[in-house]
Each structure stands twice: as C-alpha cells, then as structure tokens.
Amino acid sequence: MSSIDEIKARIDIVDLVSETVQLRRTGKNYTGFCPFHPNSRTPAFVVFPDSGTWRCFGQCNEGGDIFRFVMKKEGWDFPTALRSLAEKAGVVLEPLTPERQAEQEEFEKLHALLEEAVTFFRYHLLETRPGQAALAYLQKRGLTPATIESFGLGYAPESWDAAARHFIEKGYTQQDLLEAGLVSERDSGGIYDRFRNRITIPIRDAAGKMAGFGARILNPEDQPKFLNSPQTPLFDKGRLLYGLDRARKAIRAEDQAVIVEGYLDVIALHQAGFANAVSPMGTALTEDQLRLLKRFSRRIVLALDADAAGQKATLRGLEVARQAMDQATEMAFDARGLLRQEGRLQADLRVTTLPEGMDPDEVALRDPEEWRRIVEAAKPVVIHVMETLAGGRNLEDPKVKSDIAAQVLPLINDVGNPIEREDYRQRLARLLKVDERALVGVQAGGAAEARRARRRPASRGEDKAKPGLVQGIKPGRNLEAHLLRLLLRQPETLYNLDRTLQQAGLNRFSAQDFEDADHQVLARLVIQSLEQDHMDANHFLAENMPEPLQETAHAYLQPFTGGEPNNQKVFEDLVYTLLRLRESRVRENLDQLRFLSEDLKGQSELRGNLDEMILQFTVTLQRIQKTLKANVL
C-alpha cells in the first residue's frame, strides 16, 4: 500500500470534514453548507464515505478527496497537505538518510528554540516595567490586546546578554543561538543578544513555522529602524513574506494579495479585516516572493507610500535593484523588474499609491472603506509609471513630452502581450497629446539601428549575429541546455510553442527533441508539470526534481549574464532555439540517410523506404526553414 493510500485508509473523510463543516446524514452520504463560498440556504456540499470523496454542487462546482479538501481549506499545495495529513494519520512518508534525519532534527530544534524566544519576548512585553513603553507604543499604533496576543508581539530587553543567559540556562548552546539568529558573535570572541530594546515581531514561513524575527526600535537614536534575523538555515529574507501563513486563505478567497512595506502595517490591516496583506522583509521585492504569492493568486497589488512610488524611484533598473537588494532598508519600486517578473510569472501586478504622509495602518484604522477604495484603484505598472512621470509637469512642453516618452516606451516594449503593448502606446499618445505614429517612429528608430547592427559583417573571431539570448551557442548539447534554461523558468510558454509548431505543420515539443538522457528526463518533467493540475508548474518542477538532476537544474536557473528576459523574449528565443536544434538534427539525419541510400543501390525495397524517409525529412526541413524565416528577423 502506498503512503497516500495508507493515509486515506487511516483518516475518515467524514471526521475530517466535520472538524469545520456541520454535516447531517442523508441516506448513506452526508450533506452540509460548503465552507468555500458564502451560502446559508442550500446544503449543496456532499461527502461520500464509500469513495472517500466530497463535492460542492453549488457555486464552487469542485470536489476531490481528503487531500484536495485540506489544500482548498488551508491554501496549501499538495506536498504540504500530504505532510500534514501524514502527521495526522501517523504515517511516515519515506525513510530519511541519516544525514537528512540529523538535519531535520536540527531544524526542529531551531524551530523549538524560536518558539521559546516568542514566549521570552512576550513575557518581557507584558510582565516587566521596561516592556511597558513598548506596549504603550503598540497601543498608540491602534493595536488591540487580542491582536498583540494573536501575532505574538514582544519586547527584547535592553541588555547585551539577557536572552543568551536565559536560553543557555535552558540547555541550548551558543551555536544553537547563533544558528537561530538570536545572538551575534563578537570579533573578540563570545556572543551578545542581537535584539535589544526593540519590539519583536515573530516571522513565520508559509506553513506557520517560526523562521526568525523582525525588531523595531523604541529609541529614535538607535539604528537601523528595523532589524531582521540574519541569514540562517530557517530565515531567508528573499524567500519569506511576513503574514503569509495567516493571509493565504484570504488571498485565495479574494483572489488578490496586497503587498505593503511594514510588518505593523500587515498586523493593523489584518485587525481591520483586510487579511490578504503581506510584507517583504524590508528589502526590494524578489521574484521568489512573487512566485510564492502566485501559488495563491495571480492578482497582486503593491501598495506604496508616495515617496517610494515617486519619480526618482520609478525607473530603477533591474540590475541596479539586484545589486542594491542586500543593502536596501526600504521596499524599492523597480518598474522594469516588476514588468519582467509579471511576464515570467504570467501574473497581474498592479500599483497603488497611499495618501501622502500616511501608512497603510493609519488609513485602514481611520477608515476601512478608504483603504478598500485605494486597493481597488490600483493600476498596471506601466500606467502608474506614465502618470507618475507626468504628474505636476508641463505637458505642453515638447521637451517634457520627449523625456516622458523616452522613459515609458522601453517599459512598454518589455510588456509581453502585444494587445497590452498597443493599448499602452495609445494611452501614452493620448496623455502626451501626440500622434501615436510619432511614438511608433521612436521605436522604429531603435529597431532600425538594431537591424543595421545585425546586417554588419561579423569581425574575425566573432560569431555571426544571432537574435535573442542564444548568441554564440552552437548546435548540440548547448542548444538543448538553452532550451531547458528557458523552459525551466517559464514552463507555461510551452503552450504557445506547441501552437506555433502545429500551425507550421511540425510535431509538438517532446523529450525526443533531446539526445542527452539527462535532458530527456528534464524535458519530460517540464511536460508533466503542465499536464498535472495539483500545483503551480514551477512548484511541481521544484518538488519533483530527481535528486541526481538538482545540481543541473540549479545551474540552468542561474541568471542570464545579459539580464533576465521578459515573457515575449523567452517565447521568441524558445521558438528560435528549438527550430535551430531540429534543423541541425534533420540535416544530420538527411546526410546519414543519403549515405545509406548510396550504399543500398542494389536493394530496391530498402532503398525505397529510405527514399520515403528522405522525402519526409526534406519536407520537415523545408517547414522548419520557413518557420524560422517567419519567426526570426
């Protein structure tokens, strides 16, 4: 019996569903009100004990087994639901190697230490005199005692060793405290408390396990204003979103996530009833964080204060943002980076600006409806940028028009969808009160220069110019590797690739396009990631990557030296690279077949078969070349 079957055998679906849904027996089945949409009149939710399944015959029109129920209820992916139900059923999913078992035990020890730290800091907030100043600050921010309790807020005493002494007395080692990020190491030796005289905010991963802390100053003279846990085995600021463990169900229910800058903003928004709010770790928003959110909703709103969304920060370059990411102390608005991330993730990213001088918590606690209106007014990134650049400027001045167009047109070119690009050009033309053809002319000038560059003869020792990202790549394994670099980033692009191939009369993409066995395995995994519907394709790839190929996949996912491509660029390169690879293979096959045909002059039957194959390959080659010509300038 498989682990999944064993879990199903041990957990009764009626008992599981009854934990959150009031069921009544109807014949041999059970009915109730669906927990996944508002309904108090029609009990259209049915549980079938015989098959161990459920279905909503109402608005949801969904169903499944115990795993699907927990996934939908908790906002989890399949692996997370599997682990949770396995623990509930007492089923060991798979034996761990001694090394991994030791690592897992160490992680659990660190989780436990951090949970104890929550209790330690909470005691100092509520039960000590110095903690009263921190408590008063939180109450001044409008947080209720119930909210302070629910989010586990605390106070780190103004001491160099209070936390260290406390946990060492409880049996933890200095190394444990260092790995948990609770202390720092002195240059001269020894340790000291990392958080001192600060409000502490527990940070949990998406599954609700403790990962680290954020800490806010009480003394205005202290620096920095916010201090996070350092990079640890549990805390990676680029891969965590504060509040996601609490927000995931609301994000799924509302099909929208709202990203704000501060931890206290998230807490206040949740208190005000806006439970779909999350925050990054005080740094520039990363693609890993957006990819994490996309598992719950593709509709993401970035709520910025007036300064962060202002003109100076609007067009921050992607590479500059990456270089500054580790040093950034505030969430930066990187328009180009967001557009590229939007294209790669196929998400809907929007931006909204707060009233000047106000934080989200101030808006939401003052007037919840105002916050709702602000979020509803969020605009696509390009529109936000063009309106921000135009704000307060003289749009009758030709120089101003030229300056705005020069900054916005590159953003429009980064948009993958041609219909959206056209709409943005029209909007920009109306904003600047110019003929749209003038904007097209600006773009055409740049494109003409690029075409002239492509026509120039290559200098000695220089590869012939090739479009896109495949400059210098030769046929064979390198082309295969490049295909996988693109597909592992954006598996969904395979849909458009197959459509283009079929329209050209060519076979769909398959693992047989690859000769290397490891690449065939990776290609099959990409196809499987789109055929399954339990989870996001990228998450499926990460969860199902065979251990021997993890190093290869990791290498292929490293950033391109020329910067990450947008969605349209990935598609164009994908078509070009696959056609180049197939063209090379077909030519090789034709050469071999012709050679064999010459050797079989006296064997008419075999030669006839070869001639038929040669004809088929020749037709295929012509189609490939025709498609190459149509898709590559």
C-alpha positions, 0 to 999 in steps of 0.5 A, spaced: 500 500 500 502 506 498 503 512 503 497 516 500 493 510 500 495 508 507 493 515 509 486 515 506 485 508 509 487 511 516 483 518 516 475 518 515 473 523 510 467 524 514 471 526 521 475 530 517 470 534 514 466 535 520 472 538 524 469 545 520 463 543 516 456 541 520 454 535 516 447 531 517 446 524 514 442 523 508 441 516 506 448 513 506 452 520 504 452 526 508 450 533 506 452 540 509 453 548 507 460 548 503 465 552 507 468 555 500 463 560 498 458 564 502 451 560 502 446 559 508 440 556 504 442 550 500 446 544 503 449 543 496 456 540 499 456 532 499 461 527 502 461 520 500 464 515 505 464 509 500 469 513 495 472 517 500 470 523 496 466 530 497 463 535 492 460 542 492 454 542 487 453 549 488 457 555 486 464 552 487 462 546 482 469 542 485 470 536 489 476 531 490 478 527 496 481 528 503 487 531 500 484 536 495 479 538 501 485 540 506 489 544 500 482 548 498 481 549 506 488 551 508 491 554 501 496 549 501 499 545 495 499 538 495 506 536 498 504 540 504 497 537 505 500 530 504 505 532 510 500 534 514 495 529 513 501 524 514 502 527 521 495 526 522 494 519 520 501 517 523 504 515 517 511 516 515 512 518 508 519 515 506 525 513 510 530 519 511 538 518 510 541 519 516 544 525 514 537 528 512 534 525 519 540 529 523 538 535 519 531 535 520 532 534 527 536 540 527 531 544 524 526 542 529 530 544 534 531 551 531 524 551 530 523 549 538 528 554 540 524 560 536 518 558 539 521 559 546 524 566 544 516 568 542 514 566 549 521 570 552 519 576 548 512 576 550 513 575 557 518 581 557 512 585 553 507 584 558 510 582 565 516 587 566 516 595 567 521 596 561 516 592 556 511 597 558 513 603 553 513 598 548 506 596 549 504 603 550 507 604 543 503 598 540 497 601 543 498 608 540 499 604 533 491 602 534 493 595 536 488 591 540 490 586 546 487 580 542 491 582 536 498 583 540 496 576 543 494 573 536 501 575 532 505 574 538 508 581 539 514 582 544 519 586 547 527 584 547 530 587 553 535 592 553 541 588 555 547 585 551 546 578 554 539 577 557 536 572 552 543 568 551 543 567 559 536 565 559 536 560 553 543 557 555 540 556 562 535 552 558 540 547 555 541 550 548 548 552 546 551 558 543 551 555 536 544 553 537 543 561 538 547 563 533 544 558 528 537 561 530 539 568 529 538 570 536 545 572 538 551 575 534 558 573 535 563 578 537 570 579 533 573 578 540 570 572 541 563 570 545 556 572 543 551 578 545 543 578 544 542 581 537 535 584 539 535 589 544 530 594 546 526 593 540 519 590 539 519 583 536 515 581 531 515 573 530 516 571 522 513 565 520 514 561 513 508 559 509 506 553 513 506 557 520 513 555 522 517 560 526 523 562 521 526 568 525 524 575 527 523 582 525 525 588 531 523 595 531 526 600 535 523 604 541 529 609 541 529 614 535 537 614 536 538 607 535 539 604 528 537 601 523 529 602 524 528 595 523 532 589 524 531 582 521 534 575 523 540 574 519 541 569 514 540 562 517 538 555 515 530 557 517 530 565 515 531 567 508 529 574 507 528 573 499 524 567 500 519 569 506 513 574 506 511 576 513 503 574 514 503 569 509 501 563 513 495 567 516 493 571 509 493 565 504 486 563 505 484 570 504 488 571 498 485 565 495 478 567 497 479 574 494 483 572 489 488 578 490 494 579 495 496 586 497 503 587 498 505 593 503 512 595 506 511 594 514 510 588 518 505 593 523 502 595 517 500 587 515 498 586 523 493 593 523 490 591 516 489 584 518 485 587 525 481 591 520 479 585 516 483 586 510 487 579 511 490 578 504 496 583 506 503 581 506 510 584 507 517 583 504 522 583 509 524 590 508 528 589 502 526 590 494 521 585 492 524 578 489 521 574 484 521 568 489 516 572 493 512 573 487 512 566 485 510 564 492 504 569 492 502 566 485 501 559 488 495 563 491 493 568 486 495 571 480 492 578 482 497 582 486 497 589 488 503 593 491 501 598 495 506 604 496 507 610 500 508 616 495 515 617 496 517 610 494 512 610 488 515 617 486 519 619 480 526 618 482 524 611 484 520 609 478 525 607 473 530 603 477 533 598 473 533 591 474 540 590 475 541 596 479 535 593 484 539 586 484 545 589 486 542 594 491 537 588 494 542 586 500 543 593 502 536 596 501 532 598 508 526 600 504 521 596 499 524 599 492 519 600 486 523 597 480 518 598 474 522 594 469 523 588 474 516 588 476 514 588 468 519 582 467 517 578 473 509 579 471 511 576 464 515 570 467 510 569 472 504 570 467 501 574 473 497 581 474 501 586 478 498 592 479 500 599 483 497 603 488 499 609 491 497 611 499 495 618 501 501 622 502 504 622 509 500 616 511 501 608 512 497 603 510 495 602 518 493 609 519 488 609 513 485 602 514 484 604 522 481 611 520 477 608 515 476 601 512 472 603 506 478 608 504 483 603 504 478 598 500 477 604 495 485 605 494 486 597 493 481 597 488 484 603 484 490 600 483 493 600 476 498 596 471 505 598 472 506 601 466 500 606 467 502 608 474 509 609 471 506 614 465 502 618 470 507 618 475 512 621 470 507 626 468 504 628 474 505 636 476 509 637 469 508 641 463 505 637 458 505 642 453 512 642 453 515 638 447 521 637 451 517 634 457 513 630 452 520 627 449 523 625 456 516 622 458 516 618 452 523 616 452 522 613 459 515 609 458 516 606 451 522 601 453 517 599 459 512 598 454 516 594 449 518 589 455 510 588 456 509 581 453 502 581 450 502 585 444 494 587 445 497 590 452 503 593 448 498 597 443 493 599 448 499 602 452 502 606 446 495 609 445 494 611 452 501 614 452 499 618 445 493 620 448 496 623 455 502 626 451 497 629 446 501 626 440 500 622 434 501 615 436 505 614 429 510 619 432 511 614 438 511 608 433 517 612 429 521 612 436 521 605 436 522 604 429 528 608 430 531 603 435 529 597 431 532 600 425 539 601 428 538 594 431 537 591 424 543 595 421 547 592 427 545 585 425 546 586 417 554 588 419 559 583 417 561 579 423 569 581 425 574 575 425 573 571 431 566 573 432 560 569 431 555 571 426 549 575 429 544 571 432 537 574 435 535 573 442 539 570 448 542 564 444 548 568 441 554 564 440 551 557 442 552 552 437 548 546 435 548 540 440 548 539 447 548 547 448 542 548 444 538 543 448 541 546 455 538 553 452 532 550 451 531 547 458 534 554 461 528 557 458 523 552 459 525 551 466 523 558 468 517 559 464 514 552 463 507 555 461 510 558 454 510 551 452 503 552 450 504 557 445 510 553 442 506 547 441 501 552 437 506 555 433 509 548 431 502 545 429 500 551 425 507 550 421 505 543 420 511 540 425 510 535 431 509 538 438 515 539 443 517 532 446 523 529 450 525 526 443 527 533 441 533 531 446 539 526 445 542 527 452 538 522 457 539 527 462 535 532 458 530 527 456 528 526 463 528 534 464 524 535 458 519 530 460 518 533 467 517 540 464 511 536 460 508 533 466 508 539 470 503 542 465 499 536 464 498 535 472 493 540 475 495 539 483 500 545 483 503 551 480 508 548 474 514 551 477 512 548 484 511 541 481 518 542 477 521 544 484 518 538 488 519 533 483 526 534 481 530 527 481 535 528 486 541 526 481 538 532 476 538 538 482 545 540 481 543 541 473 537 544 474 540 549 479 545 551 474 540 552 468 536 557 473 542 561 474 541 568 471 542 570 464 549 574 464 545 579 459 539 580 464 533 576 465 528 576 459 521 578 459 515 573 457 515 575 449 523 574 449 523 567 452 517 565 447 521 568 441 528 565 443 524 558 445 521 558 438 528 560 435 532 555 439 528 549 438 527 550 430 535 551 430 536 544 434 531 540 429 534 543 423 541 541 425 538 534 427 534 533 420 540 535 416 544 530 420 539 525 419 538 527 411 546 526 410 546 519 414 540 517 410 543 519 403 549 515 405 545 509 406 541 510 400 548 510 396 550 504 399 543 500 398 543 501 390 542 494 389 536 493 394 530 496 391 525 495 397 530 498 402 532 503 398 525 505 397 523 506 404 529 510 405 527 514 399 520 515 403 524 517 409 528 522 405 522 525 402 519 526 409 525 529 412 526 534 406 519 536 407 520 537 415 526 541 413 523 545 408 517 547 414 522 548 419 526 553 414 520 557 413 518 557 420 524 560 422 524 565 416 517 567 419 519 567 426 526 570 426 528 577 423 
